[in-house]
Amino acid sequence: MKKSFFREFLTTVLIGCLTLVFVGNFDVVYGATEVTGVIGSDTTWTLENSPYNITGPVLVSNGVTLTIESGVTVNFMDYSYYIQVEGTLVAKGEGVNHIYFNTGKNIWFTKDSVGWN
């Protein structure tokens, strides 16, 4: 009887410790923000709402500014999707908080865009 109790006790302790290890190693995961269509007013993509998944063509309208904060991740969900900038794109990483794009070929600036360099 003592062996059975001791074995159950050790099993319970072991399972409890493993549970703490697994639960303790999970970070908070936020949902992704899906983006497609026309951005018609000044917009900021924040770290709190990152990652931003481009799920179709995106247009930053003339006279509109899209600001992408440091640390944000932008995922183009298909290589045919893009961001076309006719207004202004402000994307400046700071220090170790870079802005991550899963591709660099899908952002297009038109002749009407402002300050693209």
N, C-alpha and C positions, 0 to 999 in steps of 0.2 A: 504494500500500500504506500509506503514512504517513497519508493522508487517511482511509482506512478505519479504521485503528487509533485515530486521534485522535477520529473520530466515535463509535466504540464506547466509548472512554474517557469522553467527555463525556456520552454517553447513560447510562452506568453511574453516573456521579457525580450526574447530575440525578435519576435514579430513586432513588438512595440518599438524597439530600437531601429529596425529596418524601416518601419513606417516613418519615424522621425527623420531618418536620413533621406528618404525619397521625397517626403513632403518639404523638407527644409531646402532642397536643391532646386525647387521649381520657382522661377521668377513669375511676376505678374505678367500675363500676356494680354495685350489690348487687341481689339478687333481692328482689322484693316479698314481703310477708307477707300472706297471705289470711286474713281473719277473718270468721266467721259463727257463729251459735249462742250458747250461754250461757257467760258468763265467770263461773265459780263460785268462784274464789279470787282473792286480790289479784294484780293483773297490772300490769306496766309495759311500755308500748310504747316501745322505745328507738330512738334515732337510727340505730344500727347496723342495725336490722331494718326501717327505713323504706324505702319507703312502706308503709303498711298499707292494703290494699284490702278494703273492706267488700263481700263477695260474697253477702250475705244479711242478714236481720235479726240484730242483736246485742243481747243482754240482759246488763246488768251487774246481777247478783243483789243482793238486799237483804243488807246487811252486808259487801259486797265493794267494794274500791276499785280503779278503773282509773286508773292514772297515765300520762299522756302527756308524754314528755320534750320539752324545747325542740328545735326544728328538725325535728320529725317531720311527715310529710305523711300525711293521712288522705283516701283517695279512696273516695267512695261510687260503686260501679261501676254502679249503677242508681238512679234517683231514688226508687224504691219501697223501697230499703233504708234502714235507720235503726239508731241506737244508742239503746236504751231504758235509762235509768239508774234503777234502783230502789235502788242503793247509793250510792257516791260516785264522782264524776269529778273528778280533779285534772289540770288542763291549764293550765300557766303557761309561756308563752314568756318568754325572757329576752333583753334587748338586741336584737340583730339576728337572733337565733334564734327566730323566731316559730313557732307551730304552724299548719300550713296544712290547712284543710278545703276540699275542692272544692265544698262546699255548706254552708250554715249552718242549713238547715231540717230536718235529719234527725237531730237529737239531741233526744230527749224525756226530760224528768224527770218522774217520778211523784210523788205525794204522799208516798211512802215514801223518796224520795231524800234524801241528806244533803248540806247545804252547797252547793247548786247555784248560789248566788249568790256 
